[in-house]
Amino acid sequence: MTTDPIEKRRLAALKLLGILDTPPEERFDRLVRIARQFYGVKTALFSILDEERQWFKSKDGMDVQETPRSVAFCDHAIRQDKAFIVEDATRDPRFRGNPLVTGDPHVRFYAGIPVREPGGFKLGTLCIIDDKPRAVREVDLDVLRTLASLIEDQLECAVRESSADDELRVSHLSRAIQRAQNVFLTSDNERAAFELMLTDLLSLTGSQFGFIGEVLYRDDGAPYLKVGAITNIAWSPETQALYQEVERRGMRFERLDNLLGAGMLSGGLVLTNDYSNDSRRGGLPPGHPPIESYVGLPVYSGDELIGLVGLANRKGGFQPRMADELAPLLQTVGTLLERRRLYQEKREHQRNLEKAANFDALTGLPNRRRLTELFEQELFEADQRKGTLSVCFVDLDGFKDINDEHGHAVGDAVLKSVAERLKSAVRAHDVVARLGGDEFVAILRDVNDERVYSRILESIRQPISYRHFVLQLSGSMGVTVYPDDDADTDLLLRHADQAMYAAKESGKNAYKLFDLETHLNRKERVRVLEQIGQAIARQELELYYQPKVDFNRQCVEGFEALIRWNHSVDGLLGPGHFLDHIEYTEYANRVGQFVLSEAVRNLIHYQKQGLPYSLSVNLSPSHFLGDQFIDDLQAAIAPLEPALRNRLILELLETTALDDTEKVIKTLLECRALGVEIALDDFGTGYSSLDYFRRLPAQEIKIDHSFVMDMEGDIEGEMVIKAILGLSKSFGRRVIAEGIETEQAHRRLIGLGCDLGQGFYYARPMPHDQALGWAQSFQWPFSAA
């Protein structure tokens, strides 16, 4: 029998509380579970110390119900006012011989927070135990301390219930507000935060069941509840599975024809103390215990309903004033939920920005920008390990037919299916990316067997089932292997692209390996690069001019300037003989500077002669995408009066415009700010999105010659042109068709409402003076000689 007067009073208070040897209670079990889960320990306990023993009111991870007090770590914990911590019991002389250390449960780590009964006496502890040593600081136990205070509140609530006190205690409410603020600001464990809030609400109101969740909205505007915490009702197999599902992935309540839904729809207080006769009852999961009374409390942030608290089965029922009494806590919860939501939205927005910048929106594969980064890494690692890289450029055969016949929704489904198949056909460390349209790239490490390439194509050939369609297509693939092909990322992709076209030409549904000697002719490239510098210095480069006819004004609108090389040995060379060889070299910039300055010189000449013509010039992709381009453009147009600058039109290939969307748009806007105009060349070949088309600051759209050629005798070809015309007119863009070679095409395009035309039907490219003479003698109606 103890003789310590304080201990006598403690034991008397414990006896008066009447908690010893009582059945488990969910309100305590919940807090013990949270402690174990949050700290990731083997055991958590709410222990109570009487005169001879340590008895566990709640336990998670412990089989026994009690131990002698003489071996209880908790006996040490209640003798002080702060956390009691044992980091390694085997090294602590107080405990290394303890049977709980030398035998089951092999305690190594212990941390306990004293728990007081309403009168202030320490009746036991909330503690966490592990069978492995741990190093913790006092500050690391803030959540454990919060949970211990919640147990104290539950004990106070039990006393209040037994005294039939129907008022919410202000002190309890204030502590609940402080705990809500603390857990949201210091913990990233969202589930634990909701659990703690629900425990407080159940304790404050003396309710048996409850939930707390966020009100969210579907696309159609209908609200639903995403449950953050719900009372454990695992008293039957059905509810056990249900509760485990909630713990694992969360629960959504979407039915609105019940009391829960009424609260979300009205946004106000919902209360019933006669649940069984309430017309709004229902919606309970199978096996749920009977409900007698219910109150639904809305949680607001400003004027927006963002949460809902539901409480059930309170002794004496619920009163409307409870909403007012809980208002400070609900307001705090609303503020904290909104803060968490805004933080999550900010993080999600940042993730979406990064994803949009680096991944294809349709397939989820890396886009061209991200591919470049991954490609550089793969090249570096290949050099480090002295290995190889196979660069595979894949273009789908028959995709356009599927898209045209079944529509873009089916086409998109096909692209997503192909993307998944490509990923499955390669190893986890290989790279698969989508360049755009139906073009994909795979970068494979150390391929020793060419059957790998056949396996990739075989995965594409398998039929694709989509809704009621069974679709069949194949792929053509070009492959180049580094370091045999010792080039940078841009050239390796281009080489693989060229090999892919060779596979197309050989009958499709196959792959071709890139051969530097056959397909690129390296010696020719070297020869061009050796001579182009001297050609520029000797002024061997010349612009030829092809007229552009304005169908509406029935006159010559201007010219497109096309580069030629008056080679001292080979004669007059078209751009196909040298432009590809100088691309991505310093000569691309120098040639671009020459074209711009020559065009400006001619525009000044037109002004002096009173001629109204415009001049279009073609931009080298590497020059345009380079950092020097805007400076070159500014220098070139400096002699032009501002009013004349809109007669200089920069033609940019649609495929180039898709290379780096944001950079292209930024550069084009800078061009527009300088006063020049923009034309999107070869439109229809680059698979621009509608959003990109809308954002692109282009005044002129050039329909690719392939569509013009397909138009004659091809209804679908004409439909494509109609679509381009309609889209361009909707966005206020003028349209020019290139590649017109027949009178039939000429007349049909006029009938369709095309603005301008260009092609051999009118005139081939010619030297400047000859082009001016042709324009001055032009007459309408035009008929080719």
KOLBALO-453247 format. One record per residue (C-alpha): y, x, z; residue in one letter. Coordinates in steps of 0.5 Angstrom, whole numbers, plus 2048, in hexadecimal, padded with zeros to 3 digits. Example, Ala and Ser with C-alpha at 12.3 -4.5 7.8 and 13.67 -1.06 7.14 Angstrom:
2
7F7819810A/7FE81B80ES/
// end
This chain:
785
800800800M/8078037FET/80C804803T/8128067FED/8178007FFP/8198007F8I/8128007F5E/8107FA7FAK/8167F67F7R/8147F87F0R/80D7F67F1L/8107EF7F4A/8147EE7EEA/80E7F07E9L/80A7EA7EDK/8107E57EDL/8107E67E5L/8097E47E4G/8087E87DEI/8027EC7E1L/7FB7EA7DED/7FE7E57D9T/7FB7E47D2P/7FF7E87CCP/8057E57CAE/8087E67C2E/80F7E77C5R/80C7EE7C8F/8077EF7C3D/80C7EF7BDR/8107F57C1L/80A7F97C2V/8087F97BBR/80F7FA7B9I/80F8017BDA/8088037BBR/80A8027B3Q/8118057B4F/80F80B7B7Y/80880C7B4G/80480D7BAV/7FD80C7BCK/7FF8077C2T/8058037C4A/8057FF7CBL/8097FB7D0F/8067FD7D6S/8077FA7DDI/8067FE7E4L/8037FA7EAD/8017FE7F0E/7FA8007EEE/7FA8007E6R/7FE8007E0Q/7FD7FA7DCW/7FE7F97D5F/8027F27D3K/8027F47CCS/7FE7F97C8K/7FE7FC7C1D/7F88017C0G/7F58017C7M/7EF7FE7C9D/7EF7FE7D0V/7F37F97D4Q/7F57FD7DAE/7F48047DDT/7F58077E4P/7FC8087E6R/7FB80F7E8S/7FA8117E1V/7FF80D7DEA/8058117DAF/80980B7DBC/80980C7E3D/80D8127E1H/81180E7DCA/8148097E1I/81680E7E6R/81C8107E2Q/82280C7DED/8218107D7K/81B8117D2A/8158147D5F/8128197CFI/80C81D7CFV/80C8217C9E/8058247CAD/8018227D0A/7FC8287CFT/80282D7D1R/8058297D7D/80282A7DDP/8038237E0R/7FE8207DBF/7FA8267D8R/7F48247DCG/7F581C7DCN/7EF8187DAP/7F38157D5L/7F581C7D2V/7EE81F7D2T/7EA8197D0G/7EC8127CCD/7F18117CAP/7F38187CAH/7FA8177CBV/7FE81D7C8R/80581A7C7F/8088157CCY/80F8117CCA/81180C7D0G/8178087D2I/8188047D8P/8187FC7D8V/81B7F87DER/81A7F17E0E/8207ED7E0P/8227EF7E7G/8227F67E5G/81C7F97E8F/8187FD7E3K/8117FA7E2L/80E7FE7DDG/8108027D6T/8108017CFL/80C8077CCC/80980A7C6I/80380F7C6I/8008147C1D/7FA8187C1D/7FE81E7BEK/8048217C1P/80B81F7BER/8128227BFA/81781D7C0V/81E81D7C3R/8218177C7E/8258157C2V/81F8147BED/81D80E7C3L/8238097C1D/81E8047BEV/8198057C4L/81F8047C9R/8217FE7C5T/81A7FB7C5L/81A7FC7CCA/8207F87CDS/81E7F27C9L/8177F27CEI/81C7F17D4E/8207EC7D0D/8197E87CFQ/8187E97D6L/81F7E67D8E/81D7E07D3C/8177DF7D7A/81A7DE7DDV/8207DA7DAR/81A7D57D7E/8177D57DES/81E7D37E1S/81F7CE7DBA/8267D17DAD/8287CE7D3D/82E7D37D2E/82E7D97CEL/8307DF7D2R/8367E37D0V/8337E97D2S/82D7E87CEH/8317E67C8L/8357EC7C8S/82F7F17C9R/82C7EE7C3A/8327EF7BFI/8337F67C1Q/82B7F77BFR/82C7F47B8A/8327F87B7Q/82E7FE7B9N/8287FD7B5V/82B7FC7AFF/8308027AFL/82B8077B2T/8248057AFS/8228057A7D/81C8007AAN/81E7FA7A7E/8187F67A9R/8197F97B0A/8207F67B0A/81E7EF7AEF/8187EF7B4E/81D7F17B9L/8227EC7B7M/81D7E77B7L/81A7E97BET/8217E87C1D/8227E17BEL/81C7DF7C0L/81D7E27C7S/8247DF7C7L/8227D87C6T/81B7D87C9G/8187D67C2S/8117D67C1Q/8117D87B9F/8167DA7B5G/8187DE7AEF/81E7E27ACI/8207E37A4G/8257E479FE/8277DF79AV/8267E1793L/8277DD78CY/8237DC786R/8267DD77FD/8267D577FD/82B7D5785G/8257D278AA/8257D6791P/81F7D9794Y/81E7DC79AL/81B7E479BK/8187E47A2V/81A7EA7A6G/8167E97ACA/8117E37AEI/80E7E17B4T/8077E47B4N/8027DD7B4I/7FC7E17B3A/7F77DC7B7W/7F37DA7B1S/7F07DE7ABP/7F57DA7A6E/7FB7DC7AAT/7F87E37ACQ/7F87E57A4A/7FF7E17A3L/8027E57A8Y/7FF7EC7A6Q/8027EA79FE/8097E97A2V/8087F07A5E/8067F379FR/80A7F179AR/80F7EB79DG/80F7E479CM/8137DF797R/8157D8799F/8177D4793E/8157CD794R/81C7C9796L/8197C2798D/8187C479FN/81C7C67A5L/81D7CD7A3L/81F7CB79CG/8247C679FA/8277CC7A3G/8287D079CM/82B7CA798L/8307C879DS/8327CE7A0G/8327CB7A7G/82F7CA7ADL/8287C67ADV/8257C37B3L/81F7BF7B5T/81C7BE7BCN/8177B97B9D/8147BD7B3Y/80E7B97B2S/8127B37B0N/8177B67ADD/8177B57A5S/8197BC7A3R/8127BF7A7R/80D7C37A3G/80D7CA7A0G/8097CD7A5L/8037D27A3P/7FC7D07A5P/7FA7D17ACG/8017D17AFH/8017CE7B6P/8057C77B7P/80C7C77B7I/8107C37BBE/8177C47BAS/81B7C97B5Y/8227CB7B4V/8247CF7AEG/82B7D37AFL/82E7D67A9P/8317DD7A9V/8377DE7A5Y/83B7E47A2S/8427E17A1G/8417DB79DD/83A7DD79AE/8347DB79DL/8307E179EI/82A7E07A3G/8277DA7A7L/8247DA7AEV/81E7D57AFG/81C7D47B7L/8167CF7B9A/8137CC7BFN/8187CD7C5R/8177CA7CBK/81C7C47CCG/81D7C47C5G/8247C77C1F/82B7C57C2Q/8307C67BDP/8347CA7C1R/82F7CF7C1M/8327D17BAA/8397D27BDD/8367D67C3E/8327DB7BEL/8387DB7B9A/83A7E27BBP/8347E57BAL/8337E17B3L/8397E47B1Q/8377EB7B3T/8317EA7AFV/8347E77A9G/8397ED7A9T/8347F27AAL/82F7EF7A5L/8357EF7A0E/8367F67A1R/82F7F87A0R/82F7F479AR/8357F7797L/8327FE798Y/82C7FC795Q/8307F978FE/83480078EK/82D80478FR/82A7FF78AE/830800785H/830807785Q/828807784R/82980377EN/82F80777BL/82A80D77CE/825809779K/829807773A/82C80E771A/825811771N/82080B76FF/81E80676AD/8207FF76CA/81A7FC768L/81480176AT/817805770G/81580B76CL/81A81176DP/81F810767N/822816763R/827818768R/82181976DR/81D81C768L/821821767T/82182376EE/81A82376FL/819826768F/81D82C76BE/81982D771Q/81282C76DE/815832769L/81683676FF/810835772E/80C83676CA/80F83D76BD/80E83F773Q/80683D772R/80684076BK/803839768G/805834763T/80882E762L/80682975CS/80C82475AV/80A81E757C/80F819754F/80C812753V/80E80D74ED/80B80674EL/808804747D/8097FC746G/80E7FB74CF/8137F8747K/80F7F3744D/80D7F174BI/8147F074EN/8167ED747D/8107E8747E/8107E674FH/8167E8752G/8197ED756H/8167EA75DA/80F7EC75AV/8127F2757G/8147F475ED/80D7F2761A/80A7F775CV/80F7FD75DL/80D7FC765K/8067FC763S/80680275FV/80A805765A/80480476AE/7FF806765R/80280D764L/80380E76BK/7FC80C76CS/7FA811766A/7FD817769V/7FC81B770R/801819776A/805820775H/80681F76DD/80D81B76BV/80D815767V/814813765A/81780D761R/81D81075CL/81F80975AG/81C804755G/814805754D/81580C755E/81181075AF/81181775DV/80B81A761A/80B821763I/804824765L/80382A769R/7FD82F766D/7FA82B761V/7F382F75FN/7F082975BD/7F4825755E/7EF81F757R/7F581E75CV/7F981C757Y/7F4817754S/7F381475AR/7FA81275BI/7FA80F754L/7F480B756E/7F780875CS/7FD805758I/7F8803753R/7F47FE758Q/7F67F7757P/7FC7F475BI/7FB7ED75ES/8027E975FY/8027E2761R/7FE7DF75BH/7FF7E5756F/7FA7EB755V/7FE7F0752L/7FC7F674EQ/8007FD74DL/7FF80474DS/80380A74DG/805810749S/80681774DM/80981E74CG/807823751V/80A82A751T/80882F756V/80C83475BY/80D83A75BP/80A83B754D/810837752D/81583B756D/81B836756A/81F83275BD/81E82B75DT/822828757D/81F82C752L/81882B755L/819823755L/81C82474ER/81682774BH/81182274EA/81581D74BD/814820744Q/80D821745A/80C81A747M/810818740Y/80A81C73DA/805818741A/80981273EK/809814737E/801816737S/7FF80F739G/80280D740K/7FD80C746N/7FC814747A/7FF81A749Y/802820746K/803827749L/80A82A748F/809830743D/80F835743L/80E83873CE/80C831739T/81182C73CH/81783073EL/81783673AN/81A83B73FR/81C84073AK/82083B736E/82483973DR/82584073EV/828841737R/82C83B738V/82F83E73FL/83084573CE/834842736Q/83883C739I/83D84073DG/83F844736Q/83F83D732A/84483B737I/848841737A/84884172FR/84A83972FQ/84383872BE/84383172FL/84682B72CE/84782472DL/84481F728Y/847818728Y/843811727Q/84880B727P/84780572BK/8497FE728V/84C7F972CD/8497F272AF/84F7EE72DN/8557F172AR/8517F3724Q/8537FA724C/851801726V/85280272DE/85180972EG/84B80F72EF/846812732E/846819732A/83F81D731L/83E824731I/83C82972CR/83B83072BW/83C834725N/837839726H/83883F722S/831840720V/82E839721D/83483571EG/83682E721L/83282D727L/83282672BG/832825732P/82B825733G/82A82C731H/82E82F737F/83182A73CL/82A829740D/829831740H/830832743I/83082C748E/83082E74FY/83383574DT/83A83774DE/83B836746Y/83A82E747A/84182F74BN/844833745R/84282E740V/844828744G/84B82C745Q/84B82D73DF/84A82673CV/84F823740L/85482773ES/853826737E/85381E738A/85A81F73CV/85D823736R/85B81E731N/85D818735L/86481C735I/86481C72EH/86281572DY/868813731Q/86D81772DK/86A814727Q/86B80D72AG/86380C729L/86080772FP/85980A72FY/85580C735S/850811736L/84A81173AS/84681873CV/83F81973FN/83F81C746L/839821747S/83581E74DP/836825751S/83D82674FH/83F81F752F/83B820758L/83D82675AG/84382875FD/84882B759Q/848825755F/84E821758I/852827757D/850829750D/85282174EL/859822752Q/85A82974EA/858826747A/85C81F748I/86282274BA/866823744P/86581B743L/86A816745E/86781174AP/86880B745A/86380F740L/85E811745R/85A80A745N/85980C73DR/854811740L/84D80E741I/848812745L/841810743E/83C811749L/834810747L/83280A74CE/82C80F74ET/831814750T/83580F754A/82E80D758L/82D81475AD/831814760D/83480D761T/83A80E766E/83C815763K/83C81275CV/84180C75FI/845810763K/84681575DT/84780F758L/84D80C75CL/85081375CE/850813755C/85380C755R/85880E759A/85A813754L/85B80E74FG/85580F74BV/85080A749E/84880A74AI/843808745A/83C807747L/83880A742D/830808740D/831802744F/82A7FE745G/826804746T/82780674DG/825800751Y/82C7FF755S/82C7FA75AS/8317F475AL/8357F7760D/8357FE75DY/8387FB756F/83D7F775AR/83F7FD75ER/840802758L/847802756P/84580274FA/84A7FF749Q/8457FF744E/83D7FE743I/83A80173DK/8337FE73BI/82E80373AD/82C803732H/825802734S/8277FB736F/82B7FA72FV/8257FC72BM/8207F872FD/8257F272EM/8237F1726E/81D7EC726G/81C7ED72ED/81E7E7732I/81D7EA738E/8217F0736G/8277EB734E/8267E873BM/8277EF73EV/82E7F073BI/8307E973CK/82E7EA744A/8327F1744I/8387ED740L/8387E7745G/8387EC74BL/83D7F1748S/8427EB747K/8417E874ES/8447EE751F/8497EF74CG/8467F5748R/8477F6740R/8407F773DV/83F7FC737I/8387FC733A/836803730E/83180572BG/8337FF726I/830801720E/82F7FA71CT/8347F571AE/82F7F071DQ/8307F3724A/8387F3722H/8387EC721R/8347EA727R/8377EE72CL/83E7EB72AI/83B7E472BG/8387E6732L/83F7E8734G/83F7EF734C/8467F3734D/8457F9731L/83F7FC72CG/83E80472AQ/838806726G/83680971FF/83780271CY/83F80471CY/83F80B71CA/83B81271FR/83F817723P/84481B71FM/849820720P/85081E723H/85481D71DD/84F81A719Q/84E81571EA/85581371EL/855812717G/84F80E718W/85380A71DA/859809719Q/855806713S/851801717F/8527FA715Q/84F7F4718W/84A7F0716P/8467F7716F/8407F8712S/83D7FE711A/83D80270AA/
// end
